[in-house]
Amino acid sequence: MELQHVNVKIFASELQVDLERFIEVFHRWIADQATSEMLIDVADYRHVPDGPAVLLVGHEADYALDKTGGRYGLLYNRKDAIAGSNHDRLKQALRSAALASQQLESEFDGESLKFSRQEFEIFINDRAIAPNTEETFANARPELDAFLARTLGHDQFRVERQSNDPRSRFGVVVNSSQPFDLATLAS
């Protein structure tokens, strides 16, 4: 199974920041082209109760302060296909999410914004490639486990399907018993 359109959401463990500030920060990221992807626009969806609150639209990928599932986090949404192995694509998405999370924490230095060092989601934003079934989970699980063990540097983590609803995207929640370092994930 070739996994494309890999998304990663690193949950916020603390978020006591005016969401309006994310709009300002994301506009500055566009002006500075602060990521490896071409950044284009910012959309304000703070009025939507369960979705992206502030969306940074890019050509190859989007970034968002996301509240899907009732939990805030930094969401990286890869839109373009990437060559390489599943490991390469998982690594690229997790690295991009970790870099953006680090950047946001430094943007709000001294304020209450912190991303989890023990929990994140990985999901595939393409139901044709990865339908949300037990078979997809069973097929993807060995590669996910190998990728996570190598990336986290240990095997003390739990991987659970995000949802069993076949209408949902295929995704997993990763819980690490040992805190991970965002800088290490970003390197």
Secondary structure per residue as TSV (DSSP state, phi and psi in degrees):
chain	resnum	aa	ss	phi	psi
A	1	M	-	360.0	125.6
A	2	E	-	-96.1	113.2
A	3	L	-	-87.7	120.1
A	4	Q	-	-124.4	168.0
A	5	H	S	57.4	48.2
A	6	V	E	-73.9	131.8
A	7	N	E	-117.4	145.6
A	8	V	E	-134.0	134.4
A	9	K	E	-123.4	116.4
A	10	I	E	-96.5	117.6
A	11	F	E	-67.8	147.3
A	12	A	E	-83.5	129.4
A	13	S	E	-93.3	-24.2
A	14	E	E	-139.0	133.7
A	15	L	E	-151.3	92.6
A	16	Q	-	-123.4	53.7
A	17	V	S	-125.1	141.3
A	18	D	-	-63.1	121.7
A	19	L	T	-62.8	-22.1
A	20	E	H	-56.7	-32.3
A	21	R	H	-63.7	-31.1
A	22	F	H	-65.3	-34.7
A	23	I	H	-61.8	-46.1
A	24	E	H	-61.6	-46.5
A	25	V	H	-62.9	-46.1
A	26	F	H	-65.2	-35.1
A	27	H	H	-63.5	-39.5
A	28	R	H	-65.5	-38.8
A	29	W	H	-60.8	-36.8
A	30	I	H	-64.7	-48.4
A	31	A	H	-59.3	-38.4
A	32	D	H	-90.7	-7.1
A	33	Q	T	45.8	61.8
A	34	A	-	-77.8	-2.2
A	35	T	S	-124.4	174.4
A	36	S	S	-76.0	-15.1
A	37	E	S	-95.0	155.2
A	38	M	-	-73.2	122.7
A	39	L	E	-99.0	139.6
A	40	I	E	-120.3	-48.3
A	41	D	E	-156.1	166.6
A	42	V	E	-123.1	135.0
A	43	A	E	-120.9	135.6
A	44	D	E	-100.4	109.5
A	45	Y	-	-117.7	28.6
A	46	R	T	-61.5	-20.8
A	47	H	T	-76.8	-14.4
A	48	V	S	-83.9	124.8
A	49	P	S	-71.3	-25.3
A	50	D	S	-143.8	77.8
A	51	G	S	-178.2	-160.7
A	52	P	E	-69.4	125.8
A	53	A	E	-80.0	-46.8
A	54	V	E	-135.0	123.2
A	55	L	E	-112.3	127.3
A	56	L	E	-101.7	108.4
A	57	V	E	-87.1	130.6
A	58	G	E	-124.4	170.7
A	59	H	S	-74.3	-50.5
A	60	E	S	-90.5	-26.5
A	61	A	E	-155.5	156.9
A	62	D	E	-114.0	153.7
A	63	Y	E	-123.0	147.4
A	64	A	E	-151.2	146.8
A	65	L	E	-84.4	109.0
A	66	D	E	-111.3	144.1
A	67	K	-	-124.8	22.4
A	68	T	G	-60.4	138.0
A	69	G	G	77.0	9.3
A	70	G	G	78.8	7.3
A	71	R	-	-123.8	127.1
A	72	Y	-	-72.7	149.9
A	73	G	E	-173.8	169.2
A	74	L	E	-89.5	120.9
A	75	L	E	-107.5	127.7
A	76	Y	E	-107.8	123.3
A	77	N	E	-119.9	101.3
A	78	R	E	-78.8	121.2
A	79	K	-	-98.3	-35.4
A	80	D	S	-84.6	148.3
A	81	A	-	-71.5	150.7
A	82	I	-	-126.1	137.2
A	83	A	-	-72.4	162.3
A	84	G	S	112.3	-168.2
A	85	S	-	-89.4	170.4
A	86	N	H	-58.4	-40.3
A	87	H	H	-57.3	-44.7
A	88	D	H	-61.0	-42.7
A	89	R	H	-71.3	-40.3
A	90	L	H	-62.6	-43.5
A	91	K	H	-62.3	-43.9
A	92	Q	H	-62.0	-44.7
A	93	A	H	-68.3	-44.4
A	94	L	H	-65.8	-39.3
A	95	R	H	-62.1	-46.2
A	96	S	H	-62.7	-42.1
A	97	A	H	-65.6	-41.1
A	98	A	H	-66.4	-42.1
A	99	L	H	-60.7	-46.6
A	100	A	H	-64.8	-39.0
A	101	S	H	-62.4	-43.2
A	102	Q	H	-61.6	-45.3
A	103	Q	H	-59.9	-43.6
A	104	L	H	-65.3	-42.5
A	105	E	H	-59.5	-39.1
A	106	S	H	-73.1	-32.4
A	107	E	H	-62.2	-35.4
A	108	F	T	-105.5	27.0
A	109	D	T	-53.8	131.5
A	110	G	T	90.2	-11.9
A	111	E	S	-106.4	174.0
A	112	S	S	-93.9	81.5
A	113	L	E	-137.5	118.6
A	114	K	E	-145.6	137.4
A	115	F	E	-100.3	148.9
A	116	S	E	-58.1	145.2
A	117	R	E	-111.7	15.5
A	118	Q	E	-139.2	-7.6
A	119	E	E	-145.9	135.1
A	120	F	E	-156.7	167.4
A	121	E	E	-114.3	146.5
A	122	I	E	-125.6	129.1
A	123	F	E	-145.4	160.6
A	124	I	E	-106.1	119.8
A	125	N	S	-90.3	52.2
A	126	D	-	-160.3	100.5
A	127	R	T	-69.0	-22.6
A	128	A	T	-72.1	-38.2
A	129	I	T	-74.9	-43.9
A	130	A	S	-136.7	83.1
A	131	P	-	-64.7	150.3
A	132	N	S	-81.6	80.1
A	133	T	S	-129.6	164.5
A	134	E	H	-64.1	-34.2
A	135	E	H	-63.1	-43.1
A	136	T	H	-61.3	-44.2
A	137	F	H	-60.8	-45.4
A	138	A	H	-63.6	-38.7
A	139	N	H	-71.6	-37.2
A	140	A	H	-83.4	-24.0
A	141	R	H	-55.5	-47.5
A	142	P	H	-59.6	-41.6
A	143	E	H	-69.3	-39.5
A	144	L	H	-62.0	-46.9
A	145	D	H	-60.4	-45.4
A	146	A	H	-63.8	-43.8
A	147	F	H	-61.4	-47.1
A	148	L	H	-66.6	-41.2
A	149	A	H	-61.5	-42.9
A	150	R	H	-69.1	-42.9
A	151	T	H	-71.5	-44.8
A	152	L	H	-81.1	-19.6
A	153	G	S	82.1	14.0
A	154	H	S	-162.3	172.1
A	155	D	S	-115.3	22.6
A	156	Q	-	-93.0	64.2
A	157	F	E	-140.7	160.7
A	158	R	E	-120.5	135.7
A	159	V	E	-120.2	121.6
A	160	E	E	-129.7	145.0
A	161	R	E	-60.0	138.5
A	162	Q	S	-66.2	-39.7
A	163	S	-	-155.9	148.8
A	164	N	-	-97.1	1.6
A	165	D	-	-72.8	118.6
A	166	P	T	-64.2	-15.5
A	167	R	T	-81.2	-15.5
A	168	S	S	-83.0	162.2
A	169	R	-	-72.7	151.3
A	170	F	-	-71.9	127.1
A	171	G	E	-159.2	162.3
A	172	V	E	-130.8	151.7
A	173	V	E	-104.6	130.8
A	174	V	E	-108.7	124.2
A	175	N	E	-118.3	119.5
A	176	S	E	-100.8	131.7
A	177	S	S	-72.3	-22.8
A	178	Q	S	-109.4	133.5
A	179	P	-	-60.5	142.5
A	180	F	-	-105.4	161.3
A	181	D	-	-101.8	124.8
A	182	L	H	-60.9	-36.1
A	183	A	H	-63.0	-38.3
A	184	T	H	-67.7	-42.5
A	185	L	H	-63.7	-32.5
A	186	A	H	-79.5	-14.7
A	187	S	-	-91.3	360.0
